[in-house]
């Protein structure tokens, strides 16, 4: 591992204040103007469809609704990206081209990361060739839990190279890591290896995003920024369907990283049901647009 990794891992960081910090954040989130706050969340969304039943019709339908979002909801900022399977990168990018909404895909043997590294590299490269602007990969958790950190970092670096100019989001699957120490370590490894974003979860495990995990990841992002001056983005994902829950993650980022992180270039939320719930909150009537 690099000297930077060693410094950040062995430096002083305490997880004792998480409960008090989250209590403060929840108070702040609960006191906000709900309608305005909900509308402010929408441009941070990665609108996601990762179903086994997805097909060109369903994926095109989602992308088309995003493309025409402004005509249905004038005055509201659109989502940041549409996220789907890698084989639909071309489908989504052809619909969203020129809209400002990015094409994101999962790749590299999502959601398990259990495959040959060569296969992961090829899949990532193909997705970019087909039009993906952003690639969401999963850290190889088996290697991480064996403490083969050099191999974990090497794989992420190779996938970063395969992604080229595309934004690389590295999922550390916090619900399977077991401790704040592991979450912090995984976050530092991913960032040191070149991640542009670190992301909580695939949404395919029993435990997905939690405010506690988000707090630790944002601590790591702050430490990394303090040492390098590099701003790495944060993306909670998995099970975030309510506006109240989403606002907590928004305010965790603001509390630990500052307002400069509260833009779609550095803060995203992986979402499916959340989109309609935000629109319902803003409009004051039930919306089933997506």
PASEBA-1860 file (N, C-alpha, C; in nm, 3 decimals):
! residues 290
1> XXXXXXXX> 0.084/-0.120/0.000/0.000/0.000/0.000/0.088/0.125/0.000 ~ 0.030/0.238/-0.040/0.106/0.361/-0.052/0.133/0.424/0.085 ~ 0.228/0.517/0.087/0.259/0.588/0.211/0.139/0.671/0.256 ~ 0.064/0.726/0.160/-0.055/0.803/0.196/-0.156/0.715/0.267 ~ -0.179/0.594/0.215/-0.271/0.500/0.280/-0.225/0.473/0.423 ~ -0.097/0.442/0.440/-0.046/0.411/0.573/-0.066/0.528/0.669 ~ -0.043/0.649/0.620/-0.059/0.767/0.705/-0.204/0.787/0.747 ~ -0.297/0.771/0.650/-0.438/0.794/0.681/-0.497/0.685/0.769
9> XXXXXXXX> -0.455/0.561/0.749/-0.509/0.452/0.829/-0.457/0.457/0.971 ~ -0.332/0.492/0.986/-0.272/0.491/1.120/-0.280/0.627/1.189 ~ -0.340/0.724/1.121/-0.358/0.854/1.183/-0.468/0.851/1.288 ~ -0.489/0.964/1.355/-0.589/0.970/1.462/-0.728/0.990/1.403 ~ -0.816/0.895/1.427/-0.957/0.913/1.393/-1.040/0.832/1.493 ~ -1.144/0.896/1.545/-1.228/0.834/1.646/-1.370/0.823/1.594 ~ -1.435/0.712/1.626/-1.574/0.690/1.586/-1.670/0.710/1.702 ~ -1.622/0.766/1.812/-1.704/0.777/1.933/-1.815/0.881/1.921
17> XXXXXXXX> -1.795/0.981/1.838/-1.893/1.090/1.832/-2.001/1.073/1.727 ~ -2.012/0.954/1.668/-2.106/0.936/1.558/-2.251/0.954/1.604 ~ -2.288/0.894/1.716/-2.427/0.902/1.762/-2.468/1.047/1.789 ~ -2.380/1.122/1.856/-2.412/1.262/1.884/-2.418/1.344/1.756 ~ -2.327/1.315/1.664/-2.328/1.387/1.537/-2.454/1.361/1.457 ~ -2.498/1.236/1.455/-2.620/1.203/1.382/-2.744/1.264/1.447 ~ -2.744/1.272/1.578/-2.857/1.336/1.647/-2.869/1.482/1.605 ~ -2.755/1.549/1.594/-2.754/1.689/1.551/-2.804/1.700/1.407
25> XXXXXXXX> -2.756/1.613/1.320/-2.794/1.616/1.179/-2.944/1.593/1.164 ~ -2.999/1.499/1.239/-3.141/1.469/1.228/-3.226/1.588/1.272 ~ -3.179/1.661/1.371/-3.250/1.781/1.415/-3.250/1.887/1.306 ~ -3.134/1.907/1.244/-3.122/2.006/1.136/-3.209/1.965/1.018 ~ -3.203/1.837/0.981/-3.281/1.789/0.867/-3.431/1.804/0.892 ~ -3.472/1.780/1.014/-3.614/1.788/1.047/-3.667/1.928/1.052 ~ -3.579/2.027/1.064/-3.623/2.166/1.076/-3.624/2.240/0.942 ~ -3.587/2.170/0.833/-3.577/2.237/0.704/-3.715/2.252/0.639
33> XXXXXXXX> -3.725/2.344/0.544/-3.845/2.362/0.463/-3.858/2.238/0.375 ~ -3.954/2.151/0.405/-3.957/2.020/0.341/-3.974/2.028/0.189 ~ -4.063/2.111/0.143/-4.087/2.118/-0.001/-3.964/2.167/-0.075 ~ -3.904/2.272/-0.024/-3.784/2.327/-0.087/-3.668/2.228/-0.077 ~ -3.654/2.165/0.040/-3.546/2.070/0.059/-3.563/1.949/-0.031 ~ -3.687/1.902/-0.046/-3.713/1.787/-0.132/-3.677/1.820/-0.277 ~ -3.717/1.936/-0.324/-3.684/1.976/-0.461/-3.533/1.983/-0.480 ~ -3.463/2.025/-0.376/-3.317/2.036/-0.384/-3.247/1.903/-0.391
41> XXXXXXXX> -3.314/1.796/-0.351/-3.254/1.663/-0.359/-3.253/1.607/-0.501 ~ -3.352/1.647/-0.581/-3.373/1.580/-0.710/-3.250/1.583/-0.801 ~ -3.179/1.696/-0.813/-3.064/1.697/-0.904/-2.945/1.614/-0.856 ~ -2.957/1.555/-0.736/-2.852/1.466/-0.685/-2.882/1.319/-0.713 ~ -2.995/1.291/-0.776/-3.037/1.152/-0.793/-2.968/1.083/-0.910 ~ -2.924/0.961/-0.884/-2.894/0.865/-0.990/-3.016/0.775/-0.999 ~ -3.103/0.804/-1.094/-3.227/0.725/-1.110/-3.188/0.587/-1.161 ~ -3.223/0.485/-1.086/-3.164/0.353/-1.104/-3.267/0.246/-1.136
49> XXXXXXXX> -3.235/0.162/-1.233/-3.312/0.039/-1.257/-3.212/-0.074/-1.276 ~ -3.215/-0.169/-1.182/-3.123/-0.283/-1.183/-3.202/-0.410/-1.152 ~ -3.303/-0.433/-1.233/-3.387/-0.551/-1.217/-3.346/-0.659/-1.316 ~ -3.364/-0.783/-1.278/-3.336/-0.893/-1.370/-3.427/-0.890/-1.491 ~ -3.542/-0.828/-1.476/-3.640/-0.821/-1.585/-3.621/-0.699/-1.675 ~ -3.523/-0.615/-1.648/-3.500/-0.498/-1.733/-3.478/-0.541/-1.877 ~ -3.527/-0.459/-1.968/-3.508/-0.486/-2.111/-3.503/-0.352/-2.184 ~ -3.482/-0.356/-2.314/-3.465/-0.232/-2.388/-3.588/-0.143/-2.379
57> XXXXXXXX> -3.706/-0.201/-2.366/-3.829/-0.122/-2.356/-3.836/-0.050/-2.222 ~ -3.812/-0.122/-2.112/-3.823/-0.059/-1.979/-3.712/0.044/-1.957 ~ -3.592/0.012/-2.002/-3.481/0.105/-1.983/-3.502/0.230/-2.069 ~ -3.546/0.212/-2.193/-3.573/0.327/-2.280/-3.684/0.414/-2.223 ~ -3.784/0.351/-2.162/-3.894/0.426/-2.103/-3.845/0.516/-1.991 ~ -3.760/0.461/-1.903/-3.706/0.542/-1.794/-3.623/0.658/-1.849 ~ -3.534/0.629/-1.941/-3.448/0.734/-1.997/-3.530/0.841/-2.068 ~ -3.634/0.801/-2.136/-3.720/0.897/-2.207/-3.795/0.987/-2.110
65> XXXXXXXX> -3.842/0.930/-2.000/-3.909/1.012/-1.899/-3.814/1.115/-1.838 ~ -3.689/1.073/-1.820/-3.589/1.168/-1.769/-3.562/1.276/-1.874 ~ -3.552/1.235/-1.998/-3.524/1.330/-2.106/-3.632/1.438/-2.113 ~ -3.757/1.402/-2.094/-3.868/1.496/-2.107/-3.915/1.549/-1.971 ~ -3.837/1.527/-1.867/-3.876/1.564/-1.731/-3.913/1.712/-1.721 ~ -3.836/1.797/-1.784/-3.857/1.941/-1.773/-3.993/1.987/-1.820 ~ -4.048/1.920/-1.921/-4.179/1.960/-1.972/-4.292/1.920/-1.877 ~ -4.268/1.813/-1.800/-4.369/1.769/-1.703/-4.356/1.839/-1.569
73> XXXXXXXX> -4.234/1.879/-1.537/-4.209/1.945/-1.408/-4.125/2.070/-1.429 ~ -4.183/2.171/-1.492/-4.108/2.294/-1.520/-4.062/2.360/-1.391 ~ -3.940/2.411/-1.396/-3.885/2.478/-1.279/-3.806/2.388/-1.188 ~ -3.816/2.257/-1.206/-3.738/2.164/-1.124/-3.615/2.119/-1.201 ~ -3.503/2.112/-1.130/-3.380/2.061/-1.190/-3.393/1.911/-1.211 ~ -3.336/1.861/-1.319/-3.345/1.720/-1.353/-3.247/1.637/-1.270 ~ -3.260/1.506/-1.281/-3.171/1.413/-1.211/-3.029/1.425/-1.266 ~ -2.933/1.373/-1.189/-2.793/1.378/-1.232/-2.763/1.272/-1.336
81> XXXXXXXX> -2.821/1.151/-1.319/-2.787/1.040/-1.407/-2.897/0.936/-1.407 ~ -2.895/0.853/-1.509/-2.972/0.729/-1.512/-2.872/0.616/-1.501 ~ -2.897/0.524/-1.407/-2.803/0.414/-1.382/-2.871/0.281/-1.410 ~ -2.805/0.198/-1.491/-2.862/0.069/-1.526/-2.750/-0.031/-1.553 ~ -2.787/-0.143/-1.616/-2.690/-0.247/-1.648/-2.599/-0.202/-1.762 ~ -2.477/-0.257/-1.769/-2.381/-0.210/-1.870/-2.423/-0.232/-2.014 ~ -2.502/-0.338/-2.039/-2.544/-0.366/-2.176/-2.645/-0.266/-2.231 ~ -2.694/-0.177/-2.145/-2.787/-0.073/-2.189/-2.721/0.065/-2.195
89> XXXXXXXX> -2.589/0.071/-2.186/-2.520/0.200/-2.192/-2.552/0.273/-2.322 ~ -2.550/0.202/-2.433/-2.579/0.265/-2.561/-2.723/0.312/-2.571 ~ -2.814/0.233/-2.520/-2.956/0.269/-2.521/-2.981/0.399/-2.446 ~ -2.927/0.407/-2.325/-2.949/0.525/-2.241/-2.878/0.647/-2.298 ~ -2.752/0.630/-2.340/-2.676/0.746/-2.388/-2.736/0.803/-2.517 ~ -2.796/0.718/-2.599/-2.857/0.767/-2.723/-2.980/0.853/-2.695 ~ -3.049/0.823/-2.586/-3.168/0.901/-2.549/-3.130/1.027/-2.473 ~ -3.031/1.017/-2.385/-2.996/1.130/-2.298/-2.894/1.225/-2.359
97> XXXXXXXX> -2.835/1.189/-2.470/-2.730/1.272/-2.529/-2.771/1.417/-2.544 ~ -2.689/1.508/-2.491/-2.716/1.651/-2.500/-2.812/1.705/-2.397 ~ -2.864/1.618/-2.310/-2.962/1.662/-2.210/-2.897/1.714/-2.082 ~ -2.770/1.681/-2.062/-2.704/1.716/-1.937/-2.715/1.609/-1.832 ~ -2.802/1.511/-1.854/-2.815/1.397/-1.762/-2.718/1.289/-1.808 ~ -2.642/1.236/-1.715/-2.535/1.144/-1.750/-2.582/0.999/-1.755 ~ -2.511/0.921/-1.833/-2.537/0.777/-1.842/-2.443/0.704/-1.748 ~ -2.501/0.638/-1.648/-2.422/0.561/-1.551/-2.460/0.415/-1.562
105> XXXXXXXX> -2.362/0.328/-1.545/-2.390/0.184/-1.546/-2.311/0.117/-1.435 ~ -2.363/0.004/-1.389/-2.284/-0.083/-1.302/-2.200/-0.173/-1.392 ~ -2.085/-0.215/-1.342/-1.999/-0.300/-1.424/-1.905/-0.378/-1.334 ~ -1.817/-0.457/-1.398/-1.714/-0.533/-1.327/-1.776/-0.639/-1.235 ~ -1.867/-0.717/-1.291/-1.931/-0.829/-1.220/-2.015/-0.782/-1.102 ~ -2.084/-0.670/-1.120/-2.181/-0.623/-1.020/-2.290/-0.729/-1.005 ~ -2.340/-0.755/-0.882/-2.309/-0.690/-0.755/-2.205/-0.762/-0.669 ~ -2.155/-0.877/-0.714/-2.067/-0.957/-0.627/-1.919/-0.927/-0.645
113> XXXXXXXX> -1.882/-0.876/-0.762/-1.740/-0.857/-0.799/-1.665/-0.990/-0.805 ~ -1.739/-1.099/-0.811/-1.676/-1.231/-0.813/-1.664/-1.282/-0.957 ~ -1.555/-1.246/-1.020/-1.526/-1.297/-1.153/-1.378/-1.274/-1.181 ~ -1.335/-1.312/-1.299/-1.197/-1.290/-1.339/-1.173/-1.142/-1.359 ~ -1.058/-1.094/-1.316/-1.030/-0.952/-1.331/-1.035/-0.911/-1.478 ~ -0.990/-0.998/-1.566/-0.992/-0.967/-1.709/-1.134/-0.943/-1.758 ~ -1.228/-1.021/-1.706/-1.369/-1.003/-1.744/-1.419/-0.868/-1.695 ~ -1.384/-0.831/-1.575/-1.427/-0.702/-1.519/-1.373/-0.586/-1.602
121> XXXXXXXX> -1.247/-0.597/-1.641/-1.185/-0.491/-1.720/-1.253/-0.477/-1.855 ~ -1.278/-0.590/-1.920/-1.343/-0.587/-2.051/-1.484/-0.528/-2.041 ~ -1.559/-0.569/-1.940/-1.696/-0.519/-1.924/-1.695/-0.368/-1.901 ~ -1.603/-0.321/-1.818/-1.592/-0.178/-1.791/-1.557/-0.101/-1.918 ~ -1.458/-0.151/-1.991/-1.415/-0.086/-2.114/-1.527/-0.082/-2.219 ~ -1.600/-0.193/-2.233/-1.710/-0.199/-2.329/-1.820/-0.099/-2.294 ~ -1.850/-0.087/-2.165/-1.955/0.006/-2.123/-1.920/0.149/-2.160 ~ -1.793/0.185/-2.142/-1.749/0.320/-2.178/-1.756/0.339/-2.330
129> XXXXXXXX> -1.713/0.239/-2.404/-1.718/0.246/-2.550/-1.861/0.266/-2.600 ~ -1.958/0.209/-2.528/-2.099/0.218/-2.568/-2.166/0.347/-2.522 ~ -2.093/0.429/-2.447/-2.149/0.559/-2.411/-2.164/0.590/-2.264 ~ -2.118/0.503/-2.175/-2.130/0.530/-2.031/-2.041/0.646/-1.990 ~ -2.098/0.741/-1.917/-2.022/0.853/-1.860/-1.969/0.820/-1.721 ~ -2.035/0.724/-1.656/-2.001/0.689/-1.518/-2.010/0.538/-1.501 ~ -1.918/0.484/-1.423/-1.912/0.340/-1.398/-1.916/0.316/-1.248 ~ -2.012/0.236/-1.203/-2.021/0.196/-1.062/-1.973/0.052/-1.049
137> XXXXXXXX> -1.864/0.033/-0.976/-1.808/-0.101/-0.956/-1.814/-0.137/-0.808 ~ -1.795/-0.265/-0.778/-1.793/-0.312/-0.640/-1.650/-0.351/-0.602 ~ -1.607/-0.300/-0.489/-1.478/-0.343/-0.435/-1.479/-0.495/-0.417 ~ -1.370/-0.565/-0.450/-1.367/-0.710/-0.429/-1.361/-0.744/-0.280 ~ -1.479/-0.767/-0.223/-1.490/-0.782/-0.077/-1.418/-0.905/-0.025 ~ -1.416/-1.013/-0.105/-1.345/-1.132/-0.061/-1.199/-1.102/-0.033 ~ -1.136/-1.031/-0.125/-0.995/-0.994/-0.106/-0.981/-0.899/0.013 ~ -1.075/-0.804/0.025/-1.067/-0.710/0.137/-1.075/-0.782/0.271
145> XXXXXXXX> -1.170/-0.874/0.284/-1.188/-0.944/0.411/-1.072/-1.039/0.441 ~ -0.998/-1.078/0.338/-0.874/-1.154/0.359/-0.757/-1.062/0.392 ~ -0.783/-0.932/0.391/-0.683/-0.828/0.416/-0.575/-0.825/0.309 ~ -0.613/-0.861/0.188/-0.522/-0.851/0.074/-0.543/-0.714/0.009 ~ -0.507/-0.612/0.087/-0.539/-0.475/0.048/-0.466/-0.431/-0.079 ~ -0.343/-0.478/-0.097/-0.269/-0.443/-0.218/-0.341/-0.494/-0.342 ~ -0.398/-0.614/-0.335/-0.469/-0.670/-0.448/-0.599/-0.595/-0.474 ~ -0.667/-0.554/-0.367/-0.789/-0.473/-0.382/-0.757/-0.343/-0.455
153> XXXXXXXX> -0.653/-0.275/-0.407/-0.615/-0.147/-0.468/-0.572/-0.165/-0.613 ~ -0.498/-0.271/-0.642/-0.451/-0.296/-0.779/-0.568/-0.316/-0.874 ~ -0.671/-0.389/-0.829/-0.787/-0.411/-0.915/-0.860/-0.280/-0.943 ~ -0.879/-0.199/-0.840/-0.948/-0.072/-0.860/-0.868/0.016/-0.957 ~ -0.736/0.017/-0.945/-0.655/0.098/-1.036/-0.670/0.050/-1.180 ~ -0.674/-0.080/-1.200/-0.690/-0.133/-1.336/-0.827/-0.096/-1.393 ~ -0.929/-0.100/-1.308/-1.063/-0.064/-1.354/-1.073/0.087/-1.379 ~ -1.002/0.164/-1.301/-0.995/0.308/-1.325/-0.933/0.335/-1.462
161> XXXXXXXX> -0.829/0.263/-1.495/-0.766/0.278/-1.627/-0.864/0.237/-1.737 ~ -0.938/0.127/-1.714/-1.034/0.079/-1.815/-1.147/0.179/-1.835 ~ -1.182/0.250/-1.729/-1.292/0.348/-1.736/-1.251/0.475/-1.810 ~ -1.121/0.499/-1.822/-1.074/0.617/-1.894/-1.122/0.746/-1.831 ~ -1.190/0.828/-1.910/-1.239/0.957/-1.861/-1.373/0.948/-1.789 ~ -1.432/0.829/-1.785/-1.560/0.813/-1.715/-1.538/0.825/-1.564 ~ -1.638/0.876/-1.495/-1.636/0.885/-1.350/-1.644/0.744/-1.291 ~ -1.554/0.713/-1.198/-1.553/0.580/-1.135/-1.606/0.590/-0.993
169> XXXXXXXX> -1.718/0.520/-0.966/-1.773/0.511/-0.832/-1.744/0.371/-0.778 ~ -1.684/0.364/-0.661/-1.648/0.236/-0.602/-1.740/0.206/-0.484 ~ -1.814/0.097/-0.495/-1.907/0.053/-0.391/-1.830/-0.032/-0.291 ~ -1.836/0.004/-0.163/-1.763/-0.075/-0.063/-1.853/-0.170/0.013 ~ -1.982/-0.167/-0.014/-2.080/-0.258/0.048/-2.068/-0.259/0.200 ~ -2.100/-0.144/0.258/-2.079/-0.123/0.401/-2.151/-0.223/0.490 ~ -2.267/-0.272/0.445/-2.344/-0.364/0.527/-2.277/-0.498/0.548 ~ -2.175/-0.527/0.470/-2.104/-0.655/0.482/-1.966/-0.639/0.546
177> XXXXXXXX> -1.929/-0.517/0.583/-1.793/-0.495/0.633/-1.779/-0.513/0.783 ~ -1.888/-0.497/0.857/-1.887/-0.539/0.997/-1.842/-0.441/1.102 ~ -1.770/-0.334/1.064/-1.721/-0.241/1.167/-1.689/-0.106/1.105 ~ -1.693/0.000/1.185/-1.652/0.132/1.135/-1.507/0.131/1.085 ~ -1.422/0.056/1.153/-1.281/0.050/1.112/-1.268/-0.005/0.970 ~ -1.344/-0.111/0.940/-1.339/-0.168/0.806/-1.396/-0.072/0.702 ~ -1.503/-0.002/0.737/-1.563/0.095/0.645/-1.463/0.207/0.614 ~ -1.396/0.255/0.717/-1.297/0.361/0.699/-1.181/0.312/0.612
185> XXXXXXXX> -1.131/0.194/0.643/-1.019/0.138/0.568/-1.056/0.117/0.422 ~ -1.173/0.058/0.397/-1.217/0.036/0.259/-1.231/0.168/0.183 ~ -1.282/0.269/0.250/-1.297/0.401/0.188/-1.162/0.458/0.147 ~ -1.065/0.451/0.237/-0.931/0.504/0.208/-0.866/0.427/0.094 ~ -0.877/0.295/0.095/-0.818/0.215/-0.013/-0.878/0.255/-0.147 ~ -1.011/0.268/-0.153/-1.077/0.303/-0.279/-1.032/0.439/-0.329 ~ -1.026/0.537/-0.241/-0.987/0.672/-0.283/-0.840/0.676/-0.323 ~ -0.756/0.610/-0.248/-0.613/0.608/-0.280/-0.587/0.539/-0.414
193> XXXXXXXX> -0.677/0.448/-0.451/-0.662/0.375/-0.578/-0.725/0.449/-0.696 ~ -0.788/0.562/-0.672/-0.837/0.643/-0.782/-0.987/0.662/-0.794 ~ -1.064/0.619/-0.695/-1.210/0.638/-0.702/-1.245/0.785/-0.710 ~ -1.338/0.818/-0.797/-1.391/0.955/-0.804/-1.505/0.974/-0.704 ~ -1.576/0.866/-0.675/-1.681/0.861/-0.573/-1.660/0.734/-0.493 ~ -1.701/0.736/-0.367/-1.719/0.612/-0.293/-1.867/0.601/-0.260 ~ -1.916/0.478/-0.266/-2.061/0.452/-0.260/-2.087/0.344/-0.156 ~ -2.195/0.358/-0.082/-2.219/0.267/0.030/-2.247/0.125/-0.013
201> XXXXXXXX> -2.338/0.106/-0.109/-2.400/-0.025/-0.124/-2.446/-0.053/-0.266 ~ -2.464/-0.182/-0.294/-2.523/-0.225/-0.421/-2.674/-0.220/-0.417 ~ -2.732/-0.224/-0.298/-2.877/-0.240/-0.285/-2.920/-0.384/-0.298 ~ -2.824/-0.475/-0.309/-2.855/-0.617/-0.328/-2.820/-0.701/-0.205 ~ -2.771/-0.639/-0.099/-2.740/-0.712/0.024/-2.845/-0.681/0.129 ~ -2.846/-0.758/0.238/-2.949/-0.743/0.341/-2.944/-0.606/0.407 ~ -2.825/-0.552/0.425/-2.808/-0.419/0.486/-2.747/-0.327/0.381 ~ -2.815/-0.220/0.352/-2.764/-0.126/0.252/-2.713/0.001/0.320
209> XXXXXXXX> -2.746/0.118/0.269/-2.696/0.242/0.327/-2.750/0.262/0.469 ~ -2.664/0.311/0.557/-2.705/0.354/0.690/-2.639/0.488/0.720 ~ -2.702/0.572/0.801/-2.638/0.699/0.836/-2.504/0.679/0.907 ~ -2.493/0.574/0.987/-2.367/0.548/1.059/-2.253/0.521/0.961 ~ -2.280/0.438/0.861/-2.178/0.409/0.759/-2.145/0.535/0.679 ~ -2.248/0.612/0.646/-2.226/0.735/0.571/-2.135/0.831/0.648 ~ -2.157/0.839/0.778/-2.076/0.927/0.861/-1.928/0.888/0.853 ~ -1.901/0.758/0.865/-1.762/0.710/0.862/-1.700/0.736/0.724
217> XXXXXXXX> -1.777/0.710/0.619/-1.724/0.733/0.485/-1.693/0.881/0.461 ~ -1.779/0.968/0.510/-1.754/1.111/0.494/-1.635/1.156/0.579 ~ -1.615/1.094/0.695/-1.493/1.120/0.772/-1.371/1.086/0.689 ~ -1.374/0.971/0.623/-1.261/0.928/0.541/-1.238/1.023/0.424 ~ -1.347/1.067/0.361/-1.335/1.162/0.250/-1.269/1.290/0.298 ~ -1.309/1.338/0.415/-1.250/1.460/0.470/-1.102/1.442/0.500 ~ -1.065/1.327/0.555/-0.924/1.300/0.583/-0.842/1.296/0.455 ~ -0.898/1.230/0.354/-0.829/1.218/0.226/-0.810/1.356/0.162
225> XXXXXXXX> -0.914/1.438/0.166/-0.905/1.574/0.112/-0.800/1.655/0.187 ~ -0.797/1.639/0.319/-0.701/1.713/0.399/-0.557/1.682/0.363 ~ -0.531/1.561/0.322/-0.395/1.520/0.286/-0.360/1.547/0.140 ~ -0.460/1.540/0.052/-0.431/1.546/-0.092/-0.486/1.669/-0.163 ~ -0.587/1.732/-0.106/-0.655/1.840/-0.175/-0.750/1.790/-0.283 ~ -0.771/1.658/-0.289/-0.858/1.597/-0.390/-0.996/1.575/-0.329 ~ -1.098/1.627/-0.396/-1.236/1.608/-0.350/-1.294/1.481/-0.413 ~ -1.326/1.385/-0.332/-1.389/1.261/-0.376/-1.537/1.268/-0.340
233> XXXXXXXX> -1.623/1.225/-0.431/-1.766/1.232/-0.407/-1.817/1.120/-0.320 ~ -1.940/1.137/-0.272/-2.004/1.038/-0.186/-2.142/1.005/-0.240 ~ -2.173/0.874/-0.243/-2.304/0.830/-0.291/-2.362/0.723/-0.199 ~ -2.462/0.758/-0.118/-2.537/0.655/-0.047/-2.638/0.592/-0.142 ~ -2.661/0.463/-0.127/-2.754/0.393/-0.216/-2.804/0.267/-0.148 ~ -2.926/0.229/-0.185/-2.984/0.105/-0.132/-3.081/0.134/-0.020 ~ -3.209/0.121/-0.048/-3.311/0.135/0.056/-3.348/0.277/0.093 ~ -3.299/0.375/0.019/-3.331/0.515/0.050/-3.453/0.554/-0.033
241> XXXXXXXX> -3.569/0.547/0.027/-3.692/0.574/-0.048/-3.769/0.695/0.003 ~ -3.745/0.735/0.127/-3.819/0.847/0.185/-3.741/0.977/0.182 ~ -3.812/1.087/0.170/-3.748/1.218/0.168/-3.672/1.243/0.298 ~ -3.731/1.206/0.411/-3.664/1.228/0.540/-3.530/1.156/0.546 ~ -3.527/1.032/0.499/-3.401/0.957/0.499/-3.298/1.024/0.409 ~ -3.340/1.065/0.290/-3.248/1.128/0.196/-3.190/1.257/0.253 ~ -3.274/1.334/0.323/-3.227/1.460/0.380/-3.121/1.437/0.487 ~ -3.131/1.327/0.558/-3.028/1.297/0.658/-2.892/1.280/0.591
249> XXXXXXXX> -2.888/1.208/0.479/-2.760/1.190/0.409/-2.709/1.324/0.354 ~ -2.799/1.404/0.304/-2.762/1.537/0.254/-2.695/1.619/0.365 ~ -2.753/1.616/0.483/-2.700/1.697/0.592/-2.576/1.634/0.657 ~ -2.560/1.503/0.648/-2.434/1.442/0.692/-2.318/1.496/0.607 ~ -2.340/1.501/0.477/-2.237/1.554/0.388/-2.208/1.700/0.421 ~ -2.312/1.779/0.439/-2.292/1.919/0.473/-2.219/1.938/0.604 ~ -2.254/1.858/0.704/-2.193/1.870/0.836/-2.045/1.835/0.835 ~ -2.009/1.727/0.766/-1.871/1.678/0.772/-1.782/1.733/0.661
257> XXXXXXXX> -1.839/1.765/0.547/-1.757/1.804/0.433/-1.781/1.947/0.386 ~ -1.892/2.006/0.427/-1.918/2.145/0.391/-2.005/2.160/0.268 ~ -2.054/2.280/0.248/-2.147/2.307/0.138/-2.085/2.285/0.001 ~ -1.951/2.294/-0.009/-1.888/2.275/-0.140/-1.906/2.133/-0.193 ~ -1.944/2.040/-0.104/-1.971/1.903/-0.148/-2.118/1.883/-0.191 ~ -2.201/1.980/-0.161/-2.344/1.963/-0.185/-2.382/2.007/-0.326 ~ -2.320/1.942/-0.422/-2.354/1.961/-0.563/-2.348/1.824/-0.631 ~ -2.415/1.808/-0.745/-2.420/1.675/-0.807/-2.285/1.619/-0.851
265> XXXXXXXX> -2.185/1.705/-0.861/-2.053/1.657/-0.894/-1.984/1.584/-0.781 ~ -2.036/1.601/-0.658/-1.971/1.540/-0.542/-2.068/1.467/-0.449 ~ -2.196/1.481/-0.471/-2.293/1.411/-0.387/-2.407/1.359/-0.472 ~ -2.427/1.229/-0.467/-2.536/1.163/-0.539/-2.612/1.074/-0.441 ~ -2.732/1.038/-0.480/-2.811/0.939/-0.407/-2.862/0.838/-0.509 ~ -2.834/0.711/-0.487/-2.889/0.607/-0.571/-3.036/0.587/-0.536 ~ -3.123/0.595/-0.636/-3.266/0.599/-0.603/-3.352/0.539/-0.713 ~ -3.464/0.484/-0.671/-3.570/0.445/-0.763/-3.702/0.500/-0.709
273> XXXXXXXX> -3.751/0.444/-0.598/-3.878/0.492/-0.539/-3.869/0.634/-0.488 ~ -3.749/0.676/-0.447/-3.732/0.810/-0.391/-3.776/0.919/-0.488 ~ -3.754/0.899/-0.617/-3.786/1.003/-0.715/-3.934/1.042/-0.708 ~ -4.023/0.944/-0.712/-4.166/0.975/-0.705/-4.204/1.035/-0.570 ~ -4.139/0.991/-0.464/-4.168/1.045/-0.331/-4.127/1.192/-0.321 ~ -4.016/1.227/-0.385/-3.976/1.368/-0.388/-4.079/1.450/-0.466 ~ -4.118/1.401/-0.581/-4.216/1.473/-0.663/-4.350/1.487/-0.592 ~ -4.388/1.385/-0.518/-4.511/1.392/-0.438/-4.501/1.499/-0.331
281> XXXXXXXX> -4.387/1.505/-0.264/-4.365/1.606/-0.159/-4.371/1.747/-0.217 ~ -4.309/1.766/-0.332/-4.302/1.899/-0.392/-4.439/1.943/-0.445 ~ -4.511/1.851/-0.507/-4.639/1.887/-0.570/-4.756/1.887/-0.474 ~ -4.743/1.815/-0.363/-4.852/1.806/-0.268/-4.960/1.707/-0.307 ~ -4.935/1.630/-0.410/-5.029/1.527/-0.453/-4.951/1.404/-0.498 ~ -5.010/1.287/-0.494/-4.939/1.165/-0.527/-4.894/1.167/-0.673 ~ -4.762/1.142/-0.692/-4.704/1.140/-0.827/-4.643/1.003/-0.852 ~ -4.676/0.948/-0.967/-4.619/0.818/-1.010/-4.559/0.837/-1.150
289> XX> -4.473/0.934/-1.165/-4.416/0.966/-1.296/-4.319/0.859/-1.343 ~ -4.236/0.809/-1.248/-4.135/0.710/-1.285/-4.183/0.568/-1.252
END
